[in-house]
Amino acid sequence: MIDLRRVTDLWRRCDVVVRDLPFGLLLAVASFLPALHGKGTQVGDLPTRPFDALAYVVIALECLPLAVRRRWPAVCLALVSLGFVLDQIRAYHVLASNAMPIVLISTGIHLQRHRRVAVVLLSAAYVPLAYALGRIGATEKVEGYAVFYLALALAWGSGAWLRSARAAEEERRRHVAETTRAAERTRIARELHDVVTHHVTAMVVQAEAARYLTAAPDRLDAALSAVTDTGRRAIADLRHLLDLLNPDHTDVRMPSVGELHTLVEQTRRAGQPVEFAEDGRRAESASSAEFVAYRVVQESLTNALKHAHGSPTAVRVRYGEEEILVEVSTGGSASRAGSPGGSGRGLAGLRERVDALGGEFSAGRRTDGGFVVRARIPAGSPS
């Protein structure tokens, strides 16, 4: 059994000349059928003449160049025009003369350079053709020649319009591709910000604490092990994000709320007392919401380490059928629990992530001087 898909793929890989040749050959063969004699495009109303040796040359000039109508459109146009002029003067009126409007459409699409020159030359050549037809007895009136010229101009204009439409579509696709790449770069930049800020902050805090543990070797060893583990996790996360820049990369694994326990434990090892509580059942179709929830907790814990190190921090995550609620609160004075010196990119990025899913986000100081981050993230539809 013939594999049509394989045949189609093989045909598409053929050179464009090979793919365009069959149409020209088919038109040439059809031109020799007696039932189709006199069925070509004609101007001048000269009586149809029987075939002679020159008729075969005319058919060849009008049909065979169609094979290069996309590769060399100017050459194709010149040869077919020559064949068309001979066909009209000799009054063969072969079916192959219908190639003229086809070539005009194709040239209007594919001709890259000297388009105006081609239009001027064709228009100039039409005048002596009409004059020659009149000298040999054509009964066509001026109005008829004008209408025929407009028909040829319409064929060219159709090709030019298709060319413009294709160019506009190509520009649209290019714009979409650039927008997509820009959005992907922005997303990866946010991921790098979240990963680097969290892990490096934890490592700095752990290293600072280790300076004061020289008198307690066991605790010092544990602190340095925590720095090492955090560094290894940072390297793994960075490798994953850099892999996303590889066009052949197919692994798009993203962290989710299922990894919150690891994140909280890492923060505790950095010296931050964290109380963690989960409530409800995770939805099956909430991967995007879980990813955003994870980033909300991660960024909040990073800020707690940077600006309220040692202050009690509470992380509460509640799963609903339609949403995930996240709240991260940190105690301490306003001067410690706020975000002095920060760039603000972290919280702004969180707000954009939550807004993109149609949720709600807030972050600010509490009345007792602490800081709280809250997010409501839509997670799916109820069953």
C-alpha positions in Angstrom: 0.0 0.0 0.0 1.3 3.5 -1.0 2.1 5.8 2.0 0.5 9.0 0.8 2.1 11.0 3.5 5.6 9.8 2.6 4.9 10.5 -1.1 3.7 14.0 -0.2 6.7 14.8 1.9 9.0 13.5 -0.9 7.2 15.7 -3.4 7.6 18.8 -1.2 11.3 18.2 -1.0 11.7 18.3 -4.7 13.1 21.4 -6.4 10.5 24.0 -7.3 11.2 23.6 -11.0 10.3 19.9 -10.8 7.1 20.7 -9.0 6.1 23.4 -11.5 6.9 21.4 -14.6 3.8 19.0 -14.6 1.3 21.9 -15.1 3.2 23.2 -18.2 3.4 19.7 -19.7 -0.3 19.0 -19.0 -1.3 22.3 -20.7 0.9 21.4 -23.7 -0.6 18.0 -24.1 -4.1 19.4 -23.8 -3.3 22.0 -26.5 -3.0 19.1 -29.1 -6.5 17.7 -28.4 -8.8 18.4 -31.3 -11.7 19.2 -29.1 -9.7 22.1 -27.5 -8.6 23.7 -30.7 -9.4 27.4 -30.8 -10.1 27.5 -27.0 -7.2 29.8 -26.1 -7.0 33.4 -25.1 -7.3 35.6 -28.2 -7.4 39.2 -29.2 -8.1 40.7 -32.7 -10.8 38.3 -33.8 -8.7 36.7 -36.5 -10.1 33.4 -37.9 -8.4 30.3 -36.4 -5.6 28.9 -38.5 -4.8 25.1 -38.7 -1.7 23.8 -37.0 1.6 23.9 -38.8 5.3 23.4 -37.7 5.4 26.8 -36.1 2.4 26.0 -33.9 4.5 23.4 -32.1 7.1 26.0 -31.3 4.4 28.4 -30.1 3.0 25.8 -27.7 6.5 25.0 -26.4 7.2 28.7 -25.8 3.9 29.2 -23.9 3.9 26.0 -21.8 7.5 24.8 -21.0 8.6 28.1 -19.4 5.9 27.6 -16.7 8.4 25.2 -15.0 10.5 28.2 -14.0 7.7 30.7 -13.2 8.8 30.8 -9.6 12.5 30.3 -10.0 13.0 32.8 -12.9 9.8 34.7 -13.2 11.2 37.4 -15.6 12.5 34.7 -18.0 9.2 32.9 -17.9 7.3 36.1 -18.6 9.5 37.0 -21.6 9.3 33.6 -23.3 5.5 33.1 -22.7 4.9 36.7 -24.0 6.9 35.9 -27.1 4.9 32.7 -27.7 1.6 34.6 -27.0 2.5 37.3 -29.6 3.3 34.6 -32.3 0.1 32.8 -31.4 -2.0 35.9 -31.9 -0.3 36.9 -35.1 -0.5 33.4 -36.6 -4.0 33.0 -35.2 -3.5 29.5 -33.9 -5.5 30.3 -30.7 -4.2 27.2 -29.0 -5.2 26.3 -25.5 -1.6 27.1 -24.4 -2.3 30.8 -24.9 -4.2 30.7 -21.6 -0.8 30.6 -20.0 -0.4 34.3 -20.5 -2.8 35.5 -17.7 -1.5 32.6 -15.5 2.1 33.9 -16.0 1.0 37.5 -15.3 -0.5 36.4 -11.9 2.6 34.3 -11.1 5.0 37.1 -12.0 3.0 39.6 -10.0 3.6 37.3 -7.0 7.2 36.2 -7.4 9.0 38.8 -9.4 11.4 40.5 -6.9 13.2 43.2 -8.9 12.4 45.6 -11.8 8.6 45.1 -11.4 7.8 48.6 -12.8 10.1 48.0 -15.7 8.3 44.8 -16.5 4.9 46.6 -16.5 6.2 49.4 -18.7 7.7 47.0 -21.3 4.6 44.8 -21.5 2.4 47.8 -21.9 4.7 49.2 -24.6 4.8 45.9 -26.4 1.0 45.7 -26.5 0.6 48.7 -28.8 2.7 47.3 -31.7 0.9 43.9 -31.2 -2.5 45.6 -31.7 -1.2 47.6 -34.7 0.2 44.4 -36.3 -3.1 42.6 -35.8 -4.9 45.4 -37.5 -2.6 45.4 -40.5 -3.2 41.7 -41.1 -6.9 42.0 -41.0 -8.1 41.9 -37.4 -11.6 43.3 -36.9 -11.2 44.1 -33.2 -12.1 47.7 -32.4 -10.2 50.0 -30.1 -12.6 49.3 -27.2 -11.9 45.5 -27.5 -8.1 46.1 -27.3 -8.6 48.3 -24.3 -10.8 45.7 -22.5 -8.3 43.0 -23.2 -5.5 45.2 -21.8 -7.5 45.8 -18.7 -8.0 42.0 -18.3 -4.3 41.4 -18.5 -3.7 44.3 -16.0 -6.2 42.7 -13.7 -4.2 39.4 -13.8 -1.0 41.3 -12.9 -2.8 43.2 -10.2 -4.2 40.0 -8.7 -0.7 38.6 -8.4 0.6 41.9 -6.9 -2.3 41.8 -4.3 -1.4 38.2 -3.4 2.2 39.2 -3.0 1.2 42.1 -0.6 -1.1 39.8 1.3 1.7 37.2 1.7 4.2 39.9 2.8 1.7 41.2 5.4 1.1 37.7 6.7 4.8 37.1 6.9 5.3 40.4 8.8 2.5 39.4 11.2 4.1 36.0 11.9 7.4 37.7 12.4 5.9 40.1 14.9 4.1 37.2 16.7 7.4 35.3 16.9 9.3 38.3 18.2 6.5 39.0 20.8 6.6 35.3 21.8 10.4 35.4 22.2 10.2 38.6 24.2 7.6 37.1 26.5 9.7 34.0 26.9 12.8 36.1 27.7 10.7 38.0 30.3 9.4 34.8 31.8 12.9 33.3 32.1 14.2 36.5 33.5 11.6 36.3 36.2 12.5 32.7 36.9 16.2 33.6 37.2 15.3 36.5 39.5 13.3 34.2 41.8 15.8 31.3 41.8 18.9 33.4 42.2 17.5 35.7 44.8 16.1 33.0 46.9 19.1 30.6 46.9 21.8 33.2 47.1 20.0 35.0 49.9 19.7 31.7 51.8 23.4 31.0 51.2 24.5 34.5 52.4 22.4 34.2 55.6 23.8 30.7 56.3 27.4 31.8 55.7 26.9 34.8 58.0 25.6 32.6 60.7 28.5 30.2 60.3 31.0 32.9 61.2 29.7 32.8 64.8 29.7 29.0 65.1 33.5 28.3 65.2 33.1 27.3 68.9 30.5 24.7 68.0 32.0 22.4 65.4 28.8 20.3 65.0 26.6 23.3 64.3 29.3 24.8 62.1 29.4 21.7 60.0 25.6 21.6 59.7 25.6 25.3 58.6 28.2 24.7 56.0 26.4 21.6 54.7 23.3 23.8 54.4 25.2 26.3 52.3 26.5 23.5 50.1 23.1 22.0 49.6 21.6 25.3 48.8 24.3 26.0 46.2 23.8 22.7 44.6 20.1 23.3 44.3 20.7 26.7 42.9 23.0 25.2 40.2 20.4 22.6 39.3 17.6 25.2 39.0 19.8 27.5 36.9 20.8 24.6 34.6 17.1 23.9 34.1 16.3 27.5 33.3 19.3 27.8 30.9 18.1 24.5 29.2 14.9 26.3 28.4 16.9 28.6 26.1 17.9 25.5 24.0 15.6 25.1 21.0 15.8 21.3 21.3 14.8 21.4 25.0 11.5 19.5 25.7 11.5 19.3 29.5 9.3 22.1 30.8 9.0 20.9 34.4 8.1 23.7 36.8 8.1 23.7 40.6 4.7 23.4 42.2 3.2 23.6 45.7 4.1 20.0 46.1 7.7 21.2 46.7 6.8 23.7 49.3 7.9 21.5 52.1 11.4 21.4 50.6 11.4 25.2 50.2 10.2 25.8 53.8 12.8 23.4 55.2 15.5 25.1 53.2 14.5 28.4 54.7 14.4 27.0 58.2 18.0 25.8 57.7 18.9 29.3 56.8 17.9 30.4 60.2 14.3 31.6 59.6 11.7 30.2 61.9 8.8 29.2 59.5 5.4 27.8 60.4 3.9 26.0 57.5 0.2 24.9 57.2 -1.8 23.5 54.2 -5.5 23.0 54.0 -7.8 21.5 51.4 -7.2 19.2 48.5 -5.1 20.1 45.4 -7.0 20.3 42.1 -5.8 18.1 39.3 -5.9 20.8 36.6 -4.1 23.6 38.5 -0.5 23.3 37.4 -0.2 26.9 36.4 -1.8 28.1 39.6 0.4 25.8 41.7 3.5 27.2 39.9 2.4 30.8 40.7 1.6 29.8 44.3 5.1 28.3 44.7 6.7 31.5 43.4 4.6 33.6 45.8 5.8 31.6 48.7 9.4 31.5 47.5 9.6 35.3 46.9 8.0 36.0 50.3 10.4 33.8 52.1 13.3 35.4 50.3 12.1 38.8 51.4 11.7 37.5 55.0 15.3 36.3 54.9 16.6 39.5 53.5 14.6 42.0 55.5 13.3 40.2 58.6 15.9 37.5 59.3 15.0 35.6 62.5 11.5 37.0 62.7 8.7 34.4 63.0 7.2 33.7 59.6 3.9 31.9 58.8 3.0 30.3 55.5 -0.5 29.2 54.9 -1.8 27.6 51.7 -5.5 26.6 51.3 -6.6 24.7 48.2 -10.1 25.1 46.9 -11.9 23.6 43.9 -11.6 26.9 42.1 -8.7 28.7 43.7 -5.5 28.6 45.8 -5.2 31.0 48.7 -1.7 31.9 49.8 -0.7 34.0 52.8 2.8 34.6 54.0 3.2 36.8 57.1 6.4 37.9 58.9 6.7 39.5 62.3 9.1 42.2 63.2 9.3 46.0 63.2 8.3 48.0 60.1 11.9 48.8 59.5 12.9 45.2 59.4 9.8 43.6 57.8 9.4 46.0 55.0 11.5 46.0 51.9 14.0 48.8 52.2 16.8 48.6 49.6 15.0 46.1 47.5 14.4 46.7 43.8 10.7 45.8 44.0 11.0 43.6 41.0 10.1 40.5 43.0 6.7 41.7 44.3 5.9 43.4 41.0 6.6 40.1 39.2 4.4 38.2 41.6 1.6 40.7 41.0 1.9 40.2 37.2 1.9 36.4 37.5 -1.2 36.4 39.6 -3.0 39.0 37.4 -2.2 36.9 34.4 -4.3 34.1 35.8 -7.1 36.5 36.8 -6.4 36.4 40.5 -5.8 39.0 43.2 -2.5 40.0 44.9 -1.6 42.3 47.8 1.5 43.0 49.8 2.1 45.5 52.6 2.9 46.2 56.2 0.6 45.0 59.0 -0.5 47.3 61.9 1.9 45.5 64.3 4.9 46.3 62.1 5.1 43.0 60.3 4.7 42.3 56.6 2.1 40.1 54.8 1.7 38.9 51.3 -1.7 37.5 50.1 -2.7 35.9 46.8 -5.8 34.4 45.5 -5.0 32.3 42.4 -7.7 30.8 40.2 -7.1 27.1 39.9 -9.8 25.6 37.7 -13.5 25.0 37.5 -15.6 22.9 39.9 -16.6 19.4 38.9 
